[in-house]
Amino acid sequence: MKKAYLFLKKNGISISFALGTVLSLICIFVISSGIPEGATMEDLYSTSIFDPAIYISYALVIFTAIAALVGPIIYTIKYFKDSFKSLIMVIAVIALYFIAVAMGATPSKQELVYFQGVDNQHLTADTVAYIDGLMIFTSITIILTLGSLVFMGVWGFIKQR
């Protein structure tokens, strides 16, 4: 496991850029070779020429999600004592998520009609409240991130003195 970590630490960015470039070139080639000349927008909407790019994107997102979950879980299991602080932070973020979602305001019937407009008749009051909670969560995490960046800059300046 340590050799894999050292290999990816040294070559991971190069491998990811090369893989992304190759997959992008494959997608561009497949898309550009399958577009008929003089195609209208209606023709492009009805074609399945973009499907390989979408499927490759889905596969990469799923692979990345699995890697992002499995790696830290294995590390946490193997080195529980070292990862205790990180585990507390993950629990704090999850708690912050649930608190922010609970703070989402449920719209009145007039507000719901406004949110639904012409094209969004599928929206319910619960959906709007959930989205409002997610916006609160996003705002809080952005503010905390910017605050930590400012703190790191100030702390580095103070530490040098």
Stockholm file with secondary structure:
# STOCKHOLM 1.0

chainA/1-161         MKKAYLFLKKNGISISFALGTVLSLICIFVISSGIPEGATMEDLYSTSIFDPAIYISYALVIFTAIAALVGPIIYTIKYFKDSFKSLIMVIAVIALYFIAVAMGATPSKQELVYFQGVDNQHLTADTVAYIDGLMIFTSITIILTLGSLVFMGVWGFIKQR
#=GR chainA/1-161 SS CHHHHHHHHHHHHHHHHHHHHHHHHHHHHHHHHHCCTTCCHHHHHHCCTTHHHHHHHHHHHHHHHHHHHHHHHHHHHHTTTTTHHHHHHHHHHHHHHHHHHHTCCCCCHHHHHHHHTTTCTTCCHHHHHHHHHHHHHHHHHHHHHHHHHHHHHHHHHHHHC
#=GC SS_cons         CHHHHHHHHHHHHHHHHHHHHHHHHHHHHHHHHHCCTTCCHHHHHHCCTTHHHHHHHHHHHHHHHHHHHHHHHHHHHHTTTTTHHHHHHHHHHHHHHHHHHHTCCCCCHHHHHHHHTTTCTTCCHHHHHHHHHHHHHHHHHHHHHHHHHHHHHHHHHHHHC
//
